[in-house]
Amino acid sequence: MAIKPIHIENEIKASFNLPLDEYDAKELVFDQWQFLSRLAERRFPNDDSMAQGALLFVLEKLEVDKWKRVRAWEGQGAFHTFLAVLTARLMTDYTRSKFGHHRTPTWINNKNDIAWTKAYQLIIFQNYSRKDAIEILSISYRGRERWYFEEMVATILANNNRPVRAIESQVQIDTIEDVSCSFQTSEYTEKISEKMLLEAVIGYLNDQESDRSQQSENQEIERLLSQLSIKLSMSEEDKLILRMRYCDGMSITAITKALSLKGDIYKRINKLIRHLTNACTELGVLDDTV
Amino acid sequence: MNNRVHISDNERLVALFGLAATRQKSNSASCPSDEKLSELIDNTLNSKQRTSLFRHLNQCSKCYQLWLETTDLLLEEKDLIEIVNLDHFRATAS
């Protein structure tokens, strides 16, 4: 097995002179070939041809300029993880080179999330059924929860008005509209529809540009956000936890592992949500009854 | 089956509000190197470096997505490594 556990990582650092020369860089990459294959299979599950293509693309790009990208490793972190970051970056480039930026709509690109791009490709380009697309996405991004992909696929289908290939009676979809269905607004925000409010907040988070008709409503939302920011106190780690959980649908287990967190994460998230709810209620963004 | 049992709609909305309210403008000029990101993934950075990288990830969507993508890819791999390390520890101990 080509997995490099800690003791092997230490041996790598001890047996290679840093900075790496081109021969050592090449040797290290080929030594990790099985690991790279697994990453490609995980990135393109149920698609051997894409996985193989991606693997060759990664190798080709790593080899450029006498393995320059690999030689950039300074031995500060584990080589294994460093190579995974390089590979993830290159596999994203491969997907883009395969399908091109121009064929994916702006609203998908604006999300800056490869999972959205992949979902779009599965449904629109590769003609997968809704059910199969959700399955593949769930396998590809194990750290995220299923509802996230159900919403994602529903949103893409709703935006493309495209008939779905297979019968999908087994999968219930929660649409984006449902997310705000129980959100109760006070008089303060009554004029802003719930759906619009949610879309504007998500758009704001994703750097999306709004058209002129939305600008006045967005100005109102930005004013609310500005007032809310004064009342909030969150660490960078807190923000990252919330983003992973509520924007990217990651499970508590995946968040805990990704951030190497200790303690009860459920309690921590609940505390953050209480803090945010109180701040929103004080500002009149939420009713007391919520 | 509805899988969204753990997240209520209001919970999600206040979280998104909170994130939008505390969001700072991105500063892509200071994107971390691939090695720095790998150190973050391996949890070998000190607290100051970690906070600084978290701040960047909260501001820069490209780095955040790369970090998330790599972390996703490595989730299973890390479990495998833990097993290999445990086997090595047992072999050394015996």
Chai-1 contact restraints between the chains, C-beta under 6 A:
chainA,res_idxA,chainB,res_idxB,connection_type,confidence,min_distance_angstrom,max_distance_angstrom,comment,restraint_id
A,I3,B,L80,contact,1.0,0.0,6.0,A-B,restraint_1
A,I3,B,I81,contact,1.0,0.0,6.0,A-B,restraint_2
A,I3,B,V84,contact,1.0,0.0,6.0,A-B,restraint_3
A,P5,B,I81,contact,1.0,0.0,6.0,A-B,restraint_4
A,P5,B,V84,contact,1.0,0.0,6.0,A-B,restraint_5
A,P5,B,N85,contact,1.0,0.0,6.0,A-B,restraint_6
A,I6,B,N85,contact,1.0,0.0,6.0,A-B,restraint_7
A,H7,B,H88,contact,1.0,0.0,6.0,A-B,restraint_8
A,L39,B,L73,contact,1.0,0.0,6.0,A-B,restraint_9
A,R42,B,L73,contact,1.0,0.0,6.0,A-B,restraint_10
A,E74,B,E35,contact,1.0,0.0,6.0,A-B,restraint_11
A,Q76,B,E35,contact,1.0,0.0,6.0,A-B,restraint_12
A,Q76,B,E39,contact,1.0,0.0,6.0,A-B,restraint_13
A,G77,B,E35,contact,1.0,0.0,6.0,A-B,restraint_14
A,G77,B,S38,contact,1.0,0.0,6.0,A-B,restraint_15
A,G77,B,E39,contact,1.0,0.0,6.0,A-B,restraint_16
A,G77,B,D42,contact,1.0,0.0,6.0,A-B,restraint_17
A,G77,B,T44,contact,1.0,0.0,6.0,A-B,restraint_18
A,A78,B,D42,contact,1.0,0.0,6.0,A-B,restraint_19
A,T81,B,S38,contact,1.0,0.0,6.0,A-B,restraint_20
A,T81,B,I41,contact,1.0,0.0,6.0,A-B,restraint_21
A,T81,B,D42,contact,1.0,0.0,6.0,A-B,restraint_22
A,F82,B,E35,contact,1.0,0.0,6.0,A-B,restraint_23
A,F82,B,S38,contact,1.0,0.0,6.0,A-B,restraint_24
A,A84,B,T70,contact,1.0,0.0,6.0,A-B,restraint_25
A,A84,B,L74,contact,1.0,0.0,6.0,A-B,restraint_26
A,V85,B,D34,contact,1.0,0.0,6.0,A-B,restraint_27
A,V85,B,L37,contact,1.0,0.0,6.0,A-B,restraint_28
A,V85,B,S38,contact,1.0,0.0,6.0,A-B,restraint_29
A,V85,B,T70,contact,1.0,0.0,6.0,A-B,restraint_30
A,L86,B,D34,contact,1.0,0.0,6.0,A-B,restraint_31
A,A88,B,E69,contact,1.0,0.0,6.0,A-B,restraint_32
A,A88,B,T70,contact,1.0,0.0,6.0,A-B,restraint_33
A,A88,B,L73,contact,1.0,0.0,6.0,A-B,restraint_34
A,R89,B,L66,contact,1.0,0.0,6.0,A-B,restraint_35
A,N112,B,S61,contact,1.0,0.0,6.0,A-B,restraint_36
A,N112,B,Q65,contact,1.0,0.0,6.0,A-B,restraint_37
A,D113,B,Q65,contact,1.0,0.0,6.0,A-B,restraint_38
A,I114,B,E69,contact,1.0,0.0,6.0,A-B,restraint_39
A,Y141,B,D72,contact,1.0,0.0,6.0,A-B,restraint_40
A,R142,B,L75,contact,1.0,0.0,6.0,A-B,restraint_41
A,G143,B,D72,contact,1.0,0.0,6.0,A-B,restraint_42
A,G143,B,L75,contact,1.0,0.0,6.0,A-B,restraint_43
A,R146,B,N3,contact,1.0,0.0,6.0,A-B,restraint_44
A,W147,B,N3,contact,1.0,0.0,6.0,A-B,restraint_45
A,W147,B,R4,contact,1.0,0.0,6.0,A-B,restraint_46
A,V179,B,D9,contact,1.0,0.0,6.0,A-B,restraint_47
A,S182,B,D9,contact,1.0,0.0,6.0,A-B,restraint_48
A,F183,B,L13,contact,1.0,0.0,6.0,A-B,restraint_49
A,V201,B,L16,contact,1.0,0.0,6.0,A-B,restraint_50
A,V201,B,A20,contact,1.0,0.0,6.0,A-B,restraint_51
A,Y204,B,A20,contact,1.0,0.0,6.0,A-B,restraint_52
A,L205,B,L19,contact,1.0,0.0,6.0,A-B,restraint_53
A,L205,B,A20,contact,1.0,0.0,6.0,A-B,restraint_54
A,L225,B,A20,contact,1.0,0.0,6.0,A-B,restraint_55
A,L225,B,A21,contact,1.0,0.0,6.0,A-B,restraint_56
A,L228,B,A21,contact,1.0,0.0,6.0,A-B,restraint_57
A,S229,B,A21,contact,1.0,0.0,6.0,A-B,restraint_58
A,S229,B,T22,contact,1.0,0.0,6.0,A-B,restraint_59
A,L232,B,A21,contact,1.0,0.0,6.0,A-B,restraint_60
A,L232,B,T22,contact,1.0,0.0,6.0,A-B,restraint_61
A,M234,B,T22,contact,1.0,0.0,6.0,A-B,restraint_62
A,E236,B,T51,contact,1.0,0.0,6.0,A-B,restraint_63
A,E236,B,F54,contact,1.0,0.0,6.0,A-B,restraint_64
A,E236,B,R55,contact,1.0,0.0,6.0,A-B,restraint_65
A,E236,B,N58,contact,1.0,0.0,6.0,A-B,restraint_66
A,E237,B,F54,contact,1.0,0.0,6.0,A-B,restraint_67
A,K239,B,N58,contact,1.0,0.0,6.0,A-B,restraint_68
A,L240,B,F54,contact,1.0,0.0,6.0,A-B,restraint_69
A,L242,B,A15,contact,1.0,0.0,6.0,A-B,restraint_70
A,L242,B,L19,contact,1.0,0.0,6.0,A-B,restraint_71
A,R243,B,L19,contact,1.0,0.0,6.0,A-B,restraint_72
A,Y246,B,R12,contact,1.0,0.0,6.0,A-B,restraint_73
A,Y246,B,A15,contact,1.0,0.0,6.0,A-B,restraint_74
A,A258,B,T71,contact,1.0,0.0,6.0,A-B,restraint_75
A,S260,B,N43,contact,1.0,0.0,6.0,A-B,restraint_76
A,I273,B,E11,contact,1.0,0.0,6.0,A-B,restraint_77
A,L276,B,V14,contact,1.0,0.0,6.0,A-B,restraint_78
A,L276,B,G18,contact,1.0,0.0,6.0,A-B,restraint_79
A,T277,B,V14,contact,1.0,0.0,6.0,A-B,restraint_80
A,C280,B,V14,contact,1.0,0.0,6.0,A-B,restraint_81
A,V290,B,N10,contact,1.0,0.0,6.0,A-B,restraint_82
